[in-house]
Amino acid sequence: MWSTLIAVLGTLAGAALASLTAHWTDRRARAAEHRQQVLDATAQLLAASLAYREQYWLQIADLRDGELPGREGRAELHRARSAVTHAFDRLALTTTDPELTSIAVEAAWSAIDLADIRLGEVRDGCFAEEVEAALAAGRERSRDAHTALRDAVRDQ
């Protein structure tokens, strides 16, 4: 009788341990998959933000050279902005970390906000002094935000 009871208890304990181990393994796998999804979404946002900034600075260079942006150049910038928005939305829907979302907002908007700088006229290949200062500050802000997002997701 005791041997049967011990055998049943051993079987139940083994089944419980196997179930618990499977649960932990599944949980770790889901956490790893979620982390990878966050990394992928962040990488997409970083790339989109970088592409937007590239398009923006190409337009600034053209303006400094006396070339007005054409319809295709403006369309490229709008597509790049949409890509930033899309990438941000993907990250915001993927992550559960409010701090990472806040850093991602800064990275996305620091790039998009560059277009809000009032440029004015170009003289001798330069904008007015205050415009050049605003452009330099915008460049630094967007670079710093890009780095902060990359570092935040890497340190998770």
GIDAJO-V946852 format. One record per backbone hydrogen bond with DSSP energy under -1.0 kcal/mol. NH is the residue of the N-H (numbers start at 0). CO is the residue of the C=O. If there is no record, write none. Layout:
# GIDAJO-V946852
NH:CO  NH:CO
This chain:
# GIDAJO-V946852
4:0  5:1  6:2  7:3  8:4  9:5  10:6  11:7  12:8  13:9  14:10  15:11  16:12  17:13  18:14  19:15  20:16  21:17  22:18  23:19  24:20  25:21  26:22  27:23  28:24  29:25  30:26  31:27  32:28  33:29  34:30  35:31  36:32  37:33  38:34  39:35  40:36  41:37  42:38  43:39  44:40  45:41  46:42  47:43  48:44  49:45  50:46  51:47  52:48  53:49  54:50  55:51  56:52  57:53  58:54  59:55  60:56  61:57  62:58  63:59  64:60  65:62  66:61  73:69  74:70  75:71  76:72  77:73  78:74  79:75  80:76  81:77  82:78  83:79  84:80  85:81  86:82  87:83  88:84  89:85  90:86  91:87  92:88  94:90  100:96  101:97  102:98  103:99  104:100  105:101  106:102  107:103  108:104  109:105  111:107  112:108  113:110  114:111  115:112  116:113  122:125  125:122  131:127  132:128  133:129  134:130  135:131  136:132  137:133  138:134  139:135  140:136  141:137  142:138  143:139  144:140  145:141  146:142  147:143  148:144  149:145  150:146  151:147  152:148  153:149  154:150
